[in-house]
């Protein structure tokens, strides 16, 4: 883990664009690195650093248990979860992992991937799983015409929405919108940036406004889009096996068993690997219970004598 004792304002200016990471070598799955910073000002919240470093609020909280997200305290160390196991499946186009609340935009040259934190649909307005969609259009300064279902939902809460919301600071789509071929769904900005890394939308994908502007200017019409839900990811780095575990979405927690998913993922990775690897199942179970959202090595140290062939 790398430690950066930098002035917050300096690093913030450096991270005003997408997190662009080199793709891993063939046969590997991990990108990025973990970074630790210190809270610079007693008035800062966790969300101050989430937005500045391109991390979702909930993900930063999960990576820093015991830290008060609203008053972390000047000098407190924060771990920035900026290392990722790439989602399963083909590494092309746009891949959105709902459980992770993160989007991956694989670049056409195959050499880099740009990744962004996102907000997704709340319970009752879930973002759908999608395979085979594509980008239809890129819209600057979109006009929002809330559908009847959303207007009725707001009316039930005592808030009457207009039929049309023009571009501007009150438009929940923000300054840019990327229309998907899945009817009614967009990747767009927001007028409430605190909701990035949370479940706050009516099903669309929300981004920080600075991120959506950069993304919209780079994405091409026709780019393929997949939306997956993988709370557990398993991958390789330099011959070692890692797991990355996120909390399941609320409506799935009653049936989601992270320990079983971690074990299944590890067994599959071992079967597909040409090189045998022993597993530290104590660390694997701890990762499943902890759900830190960060890659954890589960390959056993051969000298430790705690590996199992389970």
Secondary structure, 3 states (H helix, E strand, C coil): CEECCCCHHHHHHHCCCCEEEECCCCCCCEEECCEEEECCCCCCCHHHHHHHHCCCHHHHHHHCCCCCCCCCCCCCEEEECCEEECCCCCCCCEEEECCCCEEEEECCCCCEEEEEECEEECCCCCCCCEEEEEEEEEEECCCECCCHHHHHHHHHCCCCCCCCECCCCCCCCCCEEEEECCCCCEEECCCCHHHCCCEEECCCEECCHHHHHHHHHHCCCCCEEEEECCCEEEEEECCEEEEEECCCCHHHCCCCCHHHHHHHHHHHHHHHCCCCCCECHHHHHHHHHHCCCCCEECECCCCCCCCECC
